[in-house]
């Protein structure tokens, strides 16, 4: 049975857990050979076997601090040596780091949030472009509903970086348009079963947020993965520069 990404190669940063993990599975299920990076969530052997069974190709897992340029250069070189070229790049690395109101936030914490959400995006994209397939590729940046609505308490810095991803996406879409490459962002709303909400969101806050979602449930990592798989597909070749909201009608951009 034909799959829509057969023969394509993909790099998913932060692909060992949560949304990144689901995206890796979704791409592999459509025939893509997948490389994934991780920092603190090393993928289990069973997960790597799952990817290989789905796509028919052994995956590549690379430990990476995506805020460190030397690490990024080395990781991209490994992907290039194994894959030759990248067709699909999913920039999924990111995080809140710590909740803090701006009046109490240290400059050091501010810089940490900027680094994990924007420096990583720039560094991985810049170096991946050197091995992106010459006939164009797909770049998918994982942003957040926080970039639209400012996020919850103590998340202003995080929301700022996620809004910054929107601008990066649109600017890069224009830069790369002539090459045939597309660049898009996904802004997930409340997605359960992720380290983000396990760490930063209380049970009461989760319940209150879910109650505001018109479709009547929280999102899942697989909901985001479905959107990413479509953006990576040939069907989306004329879709570039968009921010795709995946939030169950919680917010309209």
C-alpha positions as CSV (number, residue, x, y, z in Angstrom):
1,X,0.0,0.0,0.0
2,X,1.4,3.4,-1.1
3,X,2.2,5.9,1.6
4,X,2.4,9.7,1.0
5,X,5.9,10.2,2.4
6,X,7.5,7.1,1.0
7,X,11.2,7.7,0.4
8,X,11.2,11.1,2.3
9,X,13.6,11.8,5.1
10,X,12.7,13.7,8.2
11,X,14.3,15.3,11.2
12,X,12.1,15.9,14.3
13,X,13.8,17.8,17.1
14,X,12.6,16.9,20.6
15,X,11.2,13.7,19.1
16,X,11.6,11.5,22.1
17,X,8.4,12.4,23.9
18,X,5.0,14.1,23.7
19,X,4.1,16.0,20.5
20,X,7.5,15.3,18.9
21,X,7.2,11.6,19.5
22,X,3.7,11.5,18.0
23,X,4.9,13.5,14.9
24,X,7.8,11.0,14.4
25,X,5.3,8.1,14.5
26,X,3.0,9.9,12.1
27,X,5.7,10.6,9.6
28,X,7.1,7.1,9.9
29,X,3.6,5.6,9.3
30,X,3.5,7.4,6.0
31,X,6.8,5.9,4.9
32,X,9.3,8.6,6.0
33,X,12.7,7.6,7.3
34,X,13.0,9.5,10.6
35,X,15.9,11.1,12.6
36,X,15.0,12.5,15.9
37,X,16.9,14.5,18.5
38,X,16.4,14.4,22.3
39,X,18.1,16.0,25.3
40,X,16.5,14.7,28.5
41,X,14.0,12.2,27.1
42,X,16.0,9.5,25.5
43,X,13.8,7.3,23.3
44,X,13.3,3.7,24.4
45,X,14.4,0.9,22.2
46,X,10.8,-0.2,21.8
47,X,9.9,3.2,20.4
48,X,12.8,3.1,17.9
49,X,11.6,-0.4,16.8
50,X,8.1,1.0,16.4
51,X,9.4,3.6,14.0
52,X,11.4,1.0,12.1
53,X,8.4,-1.3,11.8
54,X,6.2,1.6,10.6
55,X,8.5,3.0,7.9
56,X,10.8,0.0,7.0
57,X,13.8,2.1,7.9
58,X,16.0,2.2,11.0
59,X,15.6,5.6,12.7
60,X,18.4,7.7,13.9
61,X,18.4,9.1,17.5
62,X,20.8,11.9,18.4
63,X,21.3,13.5,21.8
64,X,21.3,17.3,21.2
65,X,21.3,20.5,23.0
66,X,19.6,22.6,20.3
67,X,20.8,25.8,21.9
68,X,24.4,25.0,21.4
69,X,25.6,25.6,17.8
70,X,28.5,23.1,17.9
71,X,26.0,20.4,19.0
72,X,23.6,21.4,16.2
73,X,26.4,21.3,13.6
74,X,27.4,17.9,14.7
75,X,23.8,16.6,14.8
76,X,23.1,17.9,11.3
77,X,26.3,16.3,10.0
78,X,25.2,13.0,11.4
79,X,21.8,13.3,9.7
80,X,23.6,14.2,6.4
81,X,25.9,11.2,6.7
82,X,23.0,8.8,7.2
83,X,20.3,10.3,5.0
84,X,22.2,12.4,2.5
85,X,19.5,15.1,2.5
86,X,16.5,16.2,4.6
87,X,13.1,16.5,3.0
88,X,11.2,17.4,6.2
89,X,12.3,19.4,9.2
90,X,10.1,19.6,12.3
91,X,11.3,22.2,14.8
92,X,9.7,20.9,18.0
93,X,12.2,21.8,20.7
94,X,10.8,24.3,23.2
95,X,9.7,24.8,26.7
96,X,8.4,27.2,29.3
97,X,11.5,26.6,31.5
98,X,9.8,28.2,34.6
99,X,6.7,30.3,35.3
100,X,7.6,33.8,36.4
101,X,5.9,37.2,36.0
102,X,8.0,39.7,34.1
103,X,8.4,41.9,37.2
104,X,10.1,39.1,39.0
105,X,11.9,37.4,36.0
106,X,15.7,37.5,36.0
107,X,17.5,38.4,32.8
108,X,19.1,35.0,33.0
109,X,15.8,33.2,32.9
110,X,14.5,35.5,30.1
111,X,17.6,34.5,28.0
112,X,17.0,30.8,28.8
113,X,13.4,31.0,27.5
114,X,14.6,32.8,24.4
115,X,17.4,30.3,23.8
116,X,15.2,27.1,24.1
117,X,12.4,28.4,21.9
118,X,14.1,30.8,19.4
119,X,17.8,30.2,19.3
120,X,17.2,26.5,18.9
121,X,14.8,27.2,16.0
122,X,17.3,29.4,14.2
123,X,20.3,27.2,14.7
124,X,18.7,23.9,13.6
125,X,17.0,25.5,10.7
126,X,20.1,27.4,9.5
127,X,22.3,24.3,9.5
128,X,19.6,21.9,8.2
129,X,19.1,24.2,5.2
130,X,22.6,23.1,4.0
131,X,21.4,19.6,3.5
132,X,17.7,20.2,2.6
133,X,16.7,18.5,-0.6
134,X,17.4,20.6,-3.6
135,X,13.9,20.2,-5.0
136,X,12.4,21.9,-2.0
137,X,11.5,20.7,1.4
138,X,9.0,21.1,4.2
139,X,9.8,23.0,7.4
140,X,7.2,22.8,10.2
141,X,7.7,24.9,13.4
142,X,5.8,23.9,16.5
143,X,4.5,27.1,18.2
144,X,1.7,27.4,20.7
145,X,-1.7,29.0,21.4
146,X,0.2,31.1,23.9
147,X,1.7,33.0,21.0
148,X,-1.9,34.0,20.1
149,X,-3.4,34.7,23.6
150,X,-0.4,35.4,25.8
151,X,-0.6,32.1,27.7
152,X,-1.4,31.5,31.4
153,X,0.1,33.2,34.4
154,X,3.8,33.5,34.4
155,X,4.2,32.6,30.8
156,X,4.7,36.0,29.1
157,X,8.3,35.2,28.1
158,X,7.2,31.9,26.7
159,X,4.3,33.5,24.8
160,X,6.6,36.1,23.4
161,X,8.9,33.4,21.9
162,X,6.0,31.5,20.5
163,X,4.7,34.6,18.8
164,X,8.2,35.1,17.5
165,X,8.0,31.7,15.8
166,X,5.1,33.1,13.8
167,X,7.3,35.9,12.4
168,X,10.2,33.5,11.7
169,X,7.9,31.2,9.8
170,X,6.4,33.9,7.6
171,X,9.7,35.5,6.8
172,X,11.4,32.2,6.0
173,X,8.5,31.1,3.9
174,X,9.2,34.2,1.7
175,X,12.9,33.6,1.7
176,X,12.6,30.0,0.5
177,X,9.6,30.2,-1.7
178,X,11.5,30.2,-5.0
179,X,13.2,27.0,-4.0
180,X,9.9,25.1,-3.7
181,X,10.3,24.7,0.0
182,X,7.4,25.5,2.3
183,X,7.5,26.8,5.8
184,X,4.6,26.6,8.2
185,X,3.8,26.7,11.9
186,X,1.4,24.7,14.1
187,X,0.0,26.4,17.2
188,X,-1.4,23.6,19.5
189,X,-3.9,24.5,22.1
190,X,-4.3,22.4,25.3
191,X,-2.6,19.1,24.5
192,X,-2.6,16.4,27.2
193,X,0.0,13.7,27.8
194,X,2.9,16.1,27.4
195,X,5.8,16.9,29.8
196,X,4.8,20.6,29.6
197,X,1.4,20.1,31.3
198,X,2.6,17.3,33.5
199,X,5.1,19.8,35.0
200,X,3.5,23.2,34.8
201,X,-0.3,22.7,34.9
202,X,-2.2,21.7,38.0
203,X,-5.1,19.2,37.8
204,X,-7.6,22.0,38.6
205,X,-6.1,24.3,35.8
206,X,-6.3,21.4,33.3
207,X,-10.0,20.8,34.1
208,X,-10.8,24.5,33.9
209,X,-9.1,24.8,30.5
210,X,-10.7,21.7,29.0
211,X,-14.1,23.1,30.1
212,X,-13.5,26.0,27.7
213,X,-12.8,23.9,24.6
214,X,-15.9,23.8,22.4
215,X,-15.2,20.3,21.0
216,X,-15.4,19.0,24.6
217,X,-12.0,17.4,25.1
218,X,-8.3,18.1,25.4
219,X,-6.1,17.7,22.4
220,X,-3.7,14.8,22.0
221,X,-0.2,14.7,20.6
222,X,-1.7,12.7,17.7
223,X,-4.0,15.6,16.8
224,X,-0.9,17.7,16.3
225,X,0.9,14.9,14.4
226,X,-2.0,14.6,11.9
227,X,-1.6,18.3,11.1
228,X,2.2,18.0,10.7
229,X,1.9,15.0,8.5
230,X,-0.4,16.9,6.2
231,X,1.8,19.9,6.0
232,X,4.7,17.6,5.2
233,X,2.8,15.9,2.3
234,X,2.8,16.7,-1.4
235,X,-0.8,17.8,-0.9
236,X,0.4,20.9,1.0
237,X,2.8,22.1,-1.6
238,X,1.0,25.5,-2.1
239,X,0.5,26.0,1.6
240,X,3.3,28.2,3.1
241,X,3.7,30.9,5.7
242,X,0.6,29.8,7.7
243,X,0.0,29.3,11.4
244,X,-2.3,26.3,11.7
245,X,-4.3,26.4,14.9
246,X,-5.0,23.0,16.5
247,X,-7.1,23.8,19.5
248,X,-10.6,22.4,19.2
249,X,-12.2,25.8,18.4
250,X,-10.8,27.3,21.7
251,X,-9.3,30.2,19.7
252,X,-9.7,31.5,16.2
253,X,-6.6,33.3,14.7
